Amino acid sequence: MHELPIIESILDIALSATPSGALVRRVELAVGALCDAEPAWLERYFRVAARGGPCEGARLEVRRVPATLRCAACGSLSEFEFRLGMTAAGRLSCPACGSAEVVVEGGTDYRLERIEVIEGGSR
Amino acid sequence: MSDTRGRIIDVKTEILGDNAREADRLRAELAARGVLLLGIRGSPGSGKTTLIEALLRGLGPKLRSAVIEADLESRVDADRLEALGFRAVQLRTGGFCHLDAGMTAEGLAELGLPGPPGPAAYDLVVVENVGNLICTAQVDEGAALDLVVLSVPEGHDKPLKYPVSFVDADAVVLSKSDYLAMGDFDLDAFRAAVAALNPSAPLFVVSARRGEGVRELADWIEERRRALIGARG
């Protein structure tokens, strides 16, 4: 269960950023496409773990950051899906020129971007 | 529910940042005492423990070594290594599917590490993560050098299905190379996928059972140890 410690960490970070007395309405995460975090499970755990604190009832928004592939042959940077970027032989190739000289550059991010809080009122 | 828009607070914080700082602290403390922590991860049954046995034999008395084993339950692996005369401690994660830096610190403490400043009782500690190709790569366990092990029977397409394990590794080990003779593992496709995910990681093709490729891997570990920690003694 790797989502649970991650959720605890998200709550800790969100709470330490929340001004005293405020309620959290929204928590925005950026999760790289290569991270194995299932948004539906994150939301479910978050809802339960947030009970009884300022994040109770807050909406967890998971923004997916695409994985990117840099091509050494043509220089292009393309977003890609692993399954779509593969040929039948299980190789990665550049969507622009077809070269196999490609390197994965992005997609492993795991960041709490921002929170939205309501001060002195109800959400 | 009111319609007023709340105040937006930028946080921009890495979610696993606390663990990453703890892992960095472990690395620095161990390096200061001349200890290399080598992390090994891979699927259940990929041959991690057998590889560790072969490596420790290959490294011989040149490096004083110990092993930290992590499993959900049991101390099968630690018993196996101790039966061969190696110092091993067993961590039970009790359902957690990966090690974090705090758990590694507990295993190190059983070995008396980091201990007081100055040279430690070990030159190399191998930490075998829980058998799992997914989140073991996402949570930094504090190793200075990380190996990912994939066995031939698992199939050449696994780097593309479990990319994060390969993106972050310092080296990739293809284990059970004696099974390559079966013929359905596409070694070229595997090499291409590993190179795309992690162009700087060397690939070692190893059969721990037959001893093939173990010498090359042991030499690489010694070389990296010298580069990261400095010469022994």
Interface residues (C-beta under 8 A of the other chain):
Chain A: M1 H2 P5 I6 S9 I10 D12 I13 A14 A17 T18 P19 A22 R25 R26 L29 L34 C35 D36 A67 L69 F82 M86 A89 G90 R91 L92 A100 V102 V103 V104 G107 T108 Y110 R111 L112 E113 R114 I115 E116 V117 I118 E119 G121 S122 R123
Chain B: M1 S2 T4 R5 G6 R7 I8 I9 D10 V11 K12 T13 E14 I15 L16 G17 D18 N19 G95 F96 C97 H98 D100 I134 C135 Q138 V139 H156 D157 L160 K161 P163 V164 V167 D168 D186 A189 A192 A193 A196 L197 N198 P199
